[in-house]
Amino acid sequence: MARWEPNARLRLVRAALDLFTQQGYDATTVAQIAERAGLTKTTFFRHFPNKREVLSAGQEIHSQLFADGIAGAPDSATPLEAIAAALDAVTASFTAEQREFGPQLEAVIAANSELQERALFKRASYAAAMTGALRKRGVPDPAAGLAADFGIRAFDRAFGRWIEASSQQTFTELAREELQALRIAAATLG
């Protein structure tokens, strides 16, 4: 095996997804993931602390993009307008390859309670990043937390629509639509 090869992190994610799909999460080992990716276990552990974390690749980057999007929103932006800016920043970072393996990722997570728990933790970290960024803009609680919750819900719903084979819209367009739908739904609550 080569000492260094490009795209090791993405190759590990793809290998893990394939193996989790074929033989299940519990039956898959780190050694098998590394071997499938054409890498060593040592390389695996340079990128991830364990096999559970391999499907959360990019979480730190996405959290930062959410926060940066909010920070970069115009000073006059409402909390939900700042959330829209955060959604724009994050969704623009997603690639066609991520869209391609999205359905497989969703299926693997849905089939394993440990991965479902990890996905909830990831969502919570995104919400915390957005809530913190909104607070820095002077948005008080509970408005900051509620706006962040809208952002996460819009992100998740848009991702589900984006990975559908029939979807013709961009992830960003879908996220904006979902955020608007949540705004309208909240207005009907009274």
C-alpha positions as CSV (number, residue, x, y, z in Angstrom):
1,M,0.0,0.0,0.0
2,A,1.1,3.5,-0.8
3,R,2.3,5.5,2.2
4,W,0.1,8.5,1.2
5,E,-2.7,8.6,-1.3
6,P,-5.2,11.4,-2.0
7,N,-8.7,11.4,-0.7
8,A,-8.1,8.9,2.1
9,R,-10.8,10.2,4.2
10,L,-13.5,10.0,1.5
11,R,-12.3,6.6,0.5
12,L,-12.7,5.4,4.1
13,V,-16.2,6.8,4.2
14,R,-17.1,5.1,1.0
15,A,-15.6,1.8,2.1
16,A,-17.4,1.9,5.4
17,L,-20.7,2.7,3.8
18,D,-20.3,-0.2,1.4
19,L,-19.3,-2.7,4.1
20,F,-22.0,-1.5,6.5
21,T,-24.6,-2.0,3.7
22,Q,-23.2,-5.4,2.7
23,Q,-22.6,-7.0,6.0
24,G,-24.0,-4.7,8.6
25,Y,-22.5,-2.2,11.0
26,D,-21.8,-4.6,13.8
27,A,-20.1,-7.2,11.6
28,T,-17.7,-4.7,10.0
29,T,-14.3,-4.1,11.5
30,V,-11.9,-1.1,11.1
31,A,-9.4,-3.5,9.5
32,Q,-12.0,-4.4,6.8
33,I,-12.8,-0.7,6.2
34,A,-9.1,0.2,5.8
35,E,-8.5,-2.8,3.5
36,R,-11.5,-2.0,1.3
37,A,-10.2,1.6,1.0
38,G,-6.7,0.3,0.1
39,L,-5.3,1.9,3.2
40,T,-3.9,0.7,6.6
41,K,-5.6,0.6,10.0
42,T,-3.1,3.3,11.1
43,T,-4.3,5.6,8.3
44,F,-7.9,4.9,9.4
45,F,-7.1,6.0,13.0
46,R,-5.4,9.1,11.7
47,H,-8.7,10.2,10.4
48,F,-11.2,8.7,12.8
49,P,-11.2,7.5,16.4
50,N,-13.5,4.5,15.7
51,K,-15.8,3.1,13.0
52,R,-18.9,4.9,14.4
53,E,-17.3,8.3,13.6
54,V,-16.5,7.5,10.0
55,L,-20.1,8.4,9.0
56,S,-19.8,11.8,10.7
57,A,-16.9,12.9,8.6
58,G,-17.1,16.7,8.1
59,Q,-19.1,17.4,11.2
60,E,-16.6,20.0,12.4
61,I,-16.5,21.7,9.1
62,H,-20.2,21.9,8.8
63,S,-20.6,23.2,12.3
64,Q,-18.1,26.0,11.4
65,L,-19.9,26.7,8.1
66,F,-23.2,27.1,10.0
67,A,-21.6,29.5,12.5
68,D,-19.8,31.4,9.7
69,G,-22.9,31.7,7.6
70,I,-24.7,33.3,10.5
71,A,-21.8,35.6,11.4
72,G,-21.6,36.7,7.7
73,A,-25.3,37.6,7.5
74,P,-26.0,41.3,7.2
75,D,-26.4,43.2,10.5
76,S,-30.0,43.9,9.7
77,A,-30.8,40.1,9.2
78,T,-33.5,38.6,11.3
79,P,-32.7,35.4,13.2
80,L,-34.3,33.3,10.4
81,E,-32.6,35.3,7.7
82,A,-29.3,34.6,9.4
83,I,-30.3,30.9,9.6
84,A,-30.9,31.0,5.8
85,A,-27.4,32.4,5.3
86,A,-26.1,29.5,7.4
87,L,-28.0,27.0,5.3
88,D,-26.7,28.6,2.1
89,A,-23.1,28.3,3.4
90,V,-23.4,24.6,4.4
91,T,-25.5,23.3,1.5
92,A,-23.1,24.9,-1.0
93,S,-20.3,22.7,0.4
94,F,-22.0,19.4,-0.5
95,T,-20.8,17.6,-3.6
96,A,-22.5,15.4,-6.2
97,E,-20.7,12.4,-4.7
98,Q,-22.3,13.1,-1.3
99,R,-25.7,13.3,-3.0
100,E,-25.0,10.0,-4.7
101,F,-24.2,8.1,-1.5
102,G,-26.8,9.9,0.6
103,P,-29.5,7.3,0.3
104,Q,-27.0,4.6,1.3
105,L,-26.0,6.7,4.3
106,E,-29.6,7.2,5.4
107,A,-30.3,3.5,5.1
108,V,-27.2,2.5,7.1
109,I,-28.0,4.9,9.9
110,A,-31.7,3.9,10.0
111,A,-30.6,0.2,10.4
112,N,-28.5,0.8,13.5
113,S,-29.4,2.4,16.8
114,E,-25.8,3.3,17.6
115,L,-25.5,5.3,14.4
116,Q,-28.9,6.8,15.0
117,E,-27.6,8.1,18.3
118,R,-24.5,9.5,16.7
119,A,-26.7,11.2,14.1
120,L,-28.7,12.9,16.9
121,F,-25.5,14.0,18.5
122,K,-24.3,15.5,15.1
123,R,-27.6,17.4,14.8
124,A,-27.3,18.7,18.3
125,S,-23.8,20.0,17.6
126,Y,-25.0,21.8,14.5
127,A,-27.9,23.4,16.5
128,A,-25.4,24.4,19.2
129,A,-23.1,26.0,16.6
130,M,-26.0,28.0,15.2
131,T,-27.4,28.9,18.6
132,G,-24.0,30.2,19.7
133,A,-23.6,32.2,16.5
134,L,-27.0,33.8,16.9
135,R,-26.3,34.7,20.5
136,K,-23.1,36.4,19.4
137,R,-25.3,38.5,17.1
138,G,-27.4,39.5,20.2
139,V,-30.3,37.1,19.6
140,P,-31.6,36.1,23.1
141,D,-32.9,32.8,24.2
142,P,-35.2,31.1,23.5
143,A,-35.3,32.8,20.1
144,A,-31.7,31.8,19.3
145,G,-32.4,28.1,20.1
146,L,-35.7,28.0,18.3
147,A,-34.2,29.6,15.1
148,A,-31.4,27.0,15.2
149,D,-33.9,24.2,15.6
150,F,-35.7,25.5,12.5
151,G,-32.4,25.5,10.7
152,I,-31.6,21.9,11.6
153,R,-35.1,20.8,10.6
154,A,-34.9,22.6,7.3
155,F,-31.4,21.1,6.6
156,D,-32.6,17.6,7.4
157,R,-35.8,17.8,5.3
158,A,-33.9,19.4,2.4
159,F,-31.2,16.7,2.5
160,G,-33.9,14.0,2.3
161,R,-35.4,15.7,-0.7
162,W,-32.0,16.4,-2.4
163,I,-30.8,12.8,-2.4
164,E,-34.0,11.6,-4.1
165,A,-33.2,10.5,-7.7
166,S,-36.0,12.6,-9.1
167,S,-34.9,15.9,-7.4
168,Q,-33.9,18.6,-9.9
169,Q,-33.3,21.4,-7.4
170,T,-30.1,22.3,-5.6
171,F,-29.6,21.5,-2.0
172,T,-29.5,25.2,-1.3
173,E,-32.9,25.8,-3.0
174,L,-34.5,22.9,-1.1
175,A,-33.1,24.2,2.2
176,R,-34.5,27.6,1.5
177,E,-37.9,26.1,0.6
178,E,-38.0,24.0,3.8
179,L,-37.1,27.0,6.0
180,Q,-39.9,29.0,4.4
181,A,-42.3,26.1,4.9
182,L,-41.4,26.0,8.6
183,R,-41.9,29.8,8.9
184,I,-45.4,29.4,7.4
185,A,-46.2,26.4,9.7
186,A,-45.0,28.3,12.7
187,A,-47.3,31.2,11.9
188,T,-50.3,28.8,12.0
189,L,-49.6,27.8,15.5
190,G,-51.2,30.9,16.9
